[in-house]
Amino acid sequence: MHRSYIFSNAQRGISLVGLIFVLAILGALGIFAMKTIPAFAEYSAAKDAIKLAKKAGGSPQEMRMWFDKNADVNDIDAISGRDLVVSKETGDTEISFAYEKRIPLVANASLLLEFEGTTDPSGAVAHKPATE
């Protein structure tokens, strides 16, 4: 019995153009990740720093000082102690922050990330009053 191979000349695997396309997509995703991951790491460090500042206690100025010390150690450049909102609404002191991080991608295109953090268990972020 003779088997006929109808599809013996059919393409197997990926073509060179397909491989280049896949590598270009993976490269773009890799560059995007390398540019955005540090911003998320900085945000995580800022959240940890406000928790430590709250734990240290004291006056709002002392909490801001604790945050600044921690920010120096953990390379937090996006915000400083003066950007923190220290409030005492429910009897317990809470610390909040909000900031934007603009990441240039290519040419005139950039990515805007908005970060907010608080020590308030409800998750409500207190914002700084607008100054004119």
C-alpha positions in Angstrom: 0.0 0.0 0.0 1.4 3.4 -1.0 0.8 6.4 1.2 0.5 9.7 -0.6 1.8 12.8 1.0 -0.4 15.5 -0.2 1.1 18.2 2.0 4.7 17.2 1.7 5.7 20.6 0.4 3.6 22.6 2.9 5.5 25.1 5.1 6.6 23.9 8.5 7.5 26.3 11.3 7.8 30.0 11.1 9.1 32.1 8.2 11.9 34.6 8.5 9.4 37.5 8.2 7.3 35.9 10.9 10.3 35.5 13.2 11.4 39.1 12.7 7.8 40.3 13.5 7.7 38.2 16.7 11.1 39.4 17.8 10.1 43.0 17.2 7.0 42.6 19.3 9.0 40.9 22.1 11.6 43.6 21.9 9.0 46.4 22.2 7.4 44.7 25.2 10.8 44.2 26.8 11.7 47.9 26.4 8.2 48.9 27.7 8.7 46.7 30.8 12.3 48.0 31.4 10.9 51.6 31.4 7.8 51.0 33.6 9.0 48.5 36.2 11.2 51.0 38.1 8.2 53.4 38.5 6.2 50.6 40.1 9.1 49.6 42.3 9.4 53.2 43.4 5.7 53.4 44.2 5.9 50.2 46.3 8.9 51.7 48.2 6.9 54.9 48.8 4.0 52.9 50.2 6.3 51.1 52.6 8.0 54.3 53.6 4.7 56.0 54.6 3.8 52.9 56.7 7.2 53.1 58.5 6.8 56.9 59.0 3.4 56.3 60.6 4.8 53.6 62.8 7.6 56.0 63.9 4.9 58.4 65.0 5.5 61.9 66.3 4.4 65.2 64.8 3.6 65.5 61.1 7.0 67.2 60.6 8.7 64.2 62.2 6.8 61.8 60.1 7.8 63.7 57.0 11.5 63.6 58.2 11.2 59.8 58.6 9.8 59.5 55.1 12.7 61.6 53.7 15.3 59.4 55.5 13.6 56.3 54.1 13.3 57.9 50.6 17.1 58.6 50.6 17.9 54.9 51.4 15.3 53.5 48.9 16.0 55.9 46.1 12.5 57.5 46.0 12.8 60.5 43.8 9.2 61.1 42.7 8.0 62.6 46.0 9.4 63.9 49.2 8.2 64.5 52.8 6.7 67.9 51.9 4.4 66.2 49.3 2.8 64.0 52.0 -0.6 64.8 53.4 -0.7 64.0 57.1 -4.3 64.1 58.5 -5.9 63.2 61.7 -9.6 62.8 61.0 -10.7 59.7 62.9 -8.4 60.1 65.8 -5.6 58.1 64.2 -3.0 59.9 62.1 -3.0 58.9 58.4 -0.4 59.7 55.7 -1.3 59.9 52.0 0.4 60.8 48.8 -0.5 61.2 45.1 1.8 61.8 42.2 2.2 61.4 38.5 5.2 59.8 36.7 5.7 60.6 33.0 7.8 58.0 31.2 9.1 58.9 27.7 8.6 56.1 25.2 9.5 57.1 21.7 9.8 60.5 20.0 7.0 62.7 21.4 5.0 59.8 22.9 5.1 59.2 26.6 3.2 57.2 29.2 1.6 58.9 32.2 1.2 56.8 35.4 -0.8 58.1 38.3 0.1 56.7 41.8 -1.8 57.1 45.1 -1.0 55.6 48.5 -2.3 55.9 52.0 -2.1 54.3 55.4 -5.8 54.8 55.9 -7.4 51.3 56.2 -10.4 52.5 54.1 -8.1 53.3 51.2 -9.3 56.9 51.0 -6.4 59.1 49.8 -6.3 62.6 51.2 -5.2 65.2 48.6 -3.4 68.4 49.2 -5.6 71.5 49.1 -5.1 73.4 45.8 -2.9 76.4 46.2 -3.4 79.5 44.1 
